[in-house]
């Protein structure tokens, strides 16, 4: 969990998993305790949280930059 000193009240939570498949499995494995904790945390959130998915970019000659 990170706190953004330049944007008071903004926090960043990160997760690292071995694969995209593992990430997708995490969405289906919430326990009742997990759901209760998430509901408690969401009671402190203003607005809808944004999720960003960052994928590890390997260095090397086979990687090409993506241009939007």
C-alpha positions as CSV (number, residue, x, y, z in Angstrom):
1,X,0.0,0.0,0.0
2,X,1.4,3.4,-1.0
3,X,0.3,6.9,-0.1
4,X,0.6,9.6,-2.7
5,X,2.1,12.7,-0.9
6,X,1.3,14.9,-3.9
7,X,-2.4,13.9,-3.9
8,X,-3.7,13.8,-0.3
9,X,-6.1,11.0,0.2
10,X,-4.8,9.0,-2.7
11,X,-3.5,5.5,-2.0
12,X,-2.1,2.8,-4.4
13,X,-2.4,-0.9,-3.7
14,X,-0.3,-3.3,-5.7
15,X,-0.4,-7.0,-6.3
16,X,2.2,-9.1,-8.2
17,X,1.2,-12.5,-9.5
18,X,3.0,-15.0,-11.8
19,X,0.5,-14.9,-14.7
20,X,-2.6,-13.3,-16.1
21,X,-4.5,-16.6,-15.5
22,X,-3.6,-16.4,-11.8
23,X,-4.9,-12.8,-11.7
24,X,-8.2,-13.9,-13.2
25,X,-8.4,-16.7,-10.6
26,X,-8.0,-14.2,-7.8
27,X,-11.3,-12.6,-8.8
28,X,-13.2,-15.9,-8.1
29,X,-11.5,-16.8,-4.8
30,X,-12.8,-14.2,-2.4
31,X,-13.9,-15.7,0.9
32,X,-16.7,-14.2,3.1
33,X,-14.0,-12.6,5.2
34,X,-12.4,-11.1,2.1
35,X,-15.8,-9.7,1.0
36,X,-16.5,-8.2,4.5
37,X,-13.0,-6.6,4.6
38,X,-13.5,-5.2,1.1
39,X,-16.9,-3.7,2.0
40,X,-15.4,-2.1,5.1
41,X,-12.5,-0.6,3.0
42,X,-14.9,0.6,0.4
43,X,-16.9,2.6,3.0
44,X,-13.8,4.9,3.2
45,X,-13.5,5.3,-0.6
46,X,-14.9,8.4,-2.3
47,X,-15.9,7.7,-5.9
48,X,-15.1,4.6,-7.9
49,X,-11.6,3.2,-7.6
50,X,-9.6,2.9,-10.8
51,X,-7.9,-0.4,-11.6
52,X,-4.8,-0.4,-13.9
53,X,-3.2,-3.6,-15.1
54,X,0.5,-3.3,-15.8
55,X,2.3,-6.2,-17.5
56,X,6.0,-6.9,-17.0
57,X,7.9,-5.7,-20.0
58,X,11.0,-7.8,-20.6
59,X,14.1,-6.0,-21.9
60,X,15.8,-7.2,-25.0
61,X,15.7,-7.1,-28.7
62,X,12.4,-9.0,-29.1
63,X,10.4,-6.3,-27.3
64,X,8.9,-3.5,-29.4
65,X,7.5,-0.4,-27.8
66,X,3.7,0.1,-28.2
67,X,2.7,3.4,-29.5
68,X,-0.9,4.6,-29.0
